Amino acid sequence: MLWKKCDCGCSSALENTEIFNVSQSCMEDTNTFLWEINQDRPQDYAVLMYDAYGKIGSNVEGGNTNRPGLLEQCRSAHGPSFSGQYCQVFLRQGRVQYFVGICVPDSCGEEDVQMLVLYGRLGYAHTSLIPPLPGILSNDSTQELIMTHCLPNTISPGASDITCLFVCCIMVAVPLVATLFTTLIRRQRAREVSPGAESCSLNTGLNLYGTMKTNSSSSIDINSNTLVENSRNSSSPNLPCFPQSCVYQWLQVFSLQTTSQGVLNTSSSIQGGGFSSLNGIRVLSLLWIICGHSAQFPVINNLDNYKNWKKTVESSPVYVVSMSGPVFLAVDTFLLLGGLLSAKSLLGFIDRADDKMTPSLVASYLFRRIKRIQPLHMFIMCLTIGLVSVVHWGPYWFPFIDTLMDCKTYWWANLLLISNLLPVHEICIPWTWYLSLDFQCYTTTPLLMYFYRLNKDLFAFVAGGLLLATTMTSTVITALFQLPVFQPSTLTSENYVLHYYVKPYTRYGPFLIGILTGIYLTTKKDQLLKKKWQAALGWFFCLCVMAALVGLAYVLRQTPHYPSVPHALYQGLHRPLWALAVTWIIVACEEGYGGFINSLLSLNVWVPLSNISFACYLAHPVFIILYIGLQETPIHYTDINFMYMFLGHLTLTLIVSYVLTVLIEKPYLNLKWSST
């Protein structure tokens, strides 16, 4: 046997391989590799495999404990009868947990690797390729094996993965095919057009260039919170006389000639020409979220100086803006905008229905919302599942893959928009919890509108009770579970997400305030602000509240070890207070007291970015995860590195989100299933 050739310090404990339950082929190939690296002039494959092993680096005290090695170099090594296979050995040494990347023959399975490490062939014996941390860096020199995992050299997607990729291809192919056919039909029309045909075309709703015309005015708000339509109820237009088929209308709806119109338009997409400040608020909130995710995702496991990062962030109040709880106040801003526009939209529906709020109107209203969010949501879910199965992941795959793979079991929760009600470790595509929360809040708008139309006093009582209930619930849950204020030291606090962060009963406050704001702005007959001193006082309190909420997150950065009244009050009140502050900004801008802030928020440049904001929200975590999951080496934290990561993720997100908007989102948004 080949293991007998290993005469340079190899462990004699493996003389009987059957004791350790290691396969014959794995043992022979391993011994060949170990024998080769002890030669004076080892072969190239052995040098590559040995060099691919993870080794102790500098700054262990700063958090550089993982030793990822070189995955691709390992795979590029080809021995006499085997190739290199990259595996990870997860170890514990005293209080330190880390993993080491090793390169073993591809004839070894995970159980073989584990036995080889446990019994000294690769691990703790004389020729250890996984040396423990030096005693000066760890009080305990004993390594404890937690688990081993080998990354396969080949990709083998399952049936569900192939199905998801097929669905994605179909959803992309349909608008492309529709675009091709629309182009061909337009060219044919251009050649065959005649005065009679032109007249017929104009009368039936199509101009010479194939652009659809309707008898209604339509304004659609393309954003991550709301679909606002202002379509007059009218009978469906007659089918076009050329060609005489409704198929052409569907081709028009899905073609890029139609879906790309208005996406990059700089005129406001908000119904009625008002609320122009909402575009700026929406885009700035989105940028805040992308910045927070870009800064926080790598922290989970990718930094080689995590302790240095944590010390810097927690000791400087400047970082609280981008790497702490305040980042996610932007989510509450989205909830506020969602409530505002949902109330305005429903009031518009009721007005066009002769002031009647019928069950069919409510059903149509909710269906439009589902049609608004689900196509792109399902596409991103299928795309992510497909990417997980076909991408050659790097050493830092494990924080994300297990979570994403939950999609194969809990995909139905995303389809039903209830994923946020599942335990946090079972949520498919974790960042889509917001869509479920938003829709659950959205379904309450018709009920509150019913009370509003029935009796104003009853409506005020119900709304006040709901606001008090959600505030008290957040306060009590924070006290009972001793929840943090989501600082860097508690980024992985499961109780925080499980019981507080994604639940409708703790996050409903901003959406409810948005509904109240929408009702006020839609039905008001007189301005709230009549004098400049009122506006000045309002702006003073607004900015003070915002500054206090951000600053208190730094003051309360330590996780409480007992029920803490300050933490509980902060968690219960800070989201509604933030929503009220943003509400003031909207009202002040609408009533002419916004000043330069209104000018900034109403810039035309925000409009096209607002139009693709929904796709940006869904797509940007995919780029961040791909970037992190494909890294072979850890990321070194510096401000400049994080800034470039943010700008890179943002640039890719904007480009791809425009494509997703015109290919996936807009076709279903424009599609009309009936005449209503």
PyMOL commands that set and color helices and strands:
alter all, ss='L'
color gray80, all
select helices_A, chain A and resi 2-5+12-14+17-20+24-37+44-51+71-75+110-118+159-192+195-203+246-254+256-259+271-273+277-300+306-315+317-321+325-352+359-390+398-404+407-415+419-421+424-426+430-442+444-454+456-481+488-490+494-501+504-523+532-555+565-590+595-601+606-611+613-629+639-670
alter helices_A, ss='H'
color red, helices_A
select strands_A, chain A and resi 84-93+96-105+144-150
alter strands_A, ss='S'
color yellow, strands_A
deselect
rebuild
show_as cartoon
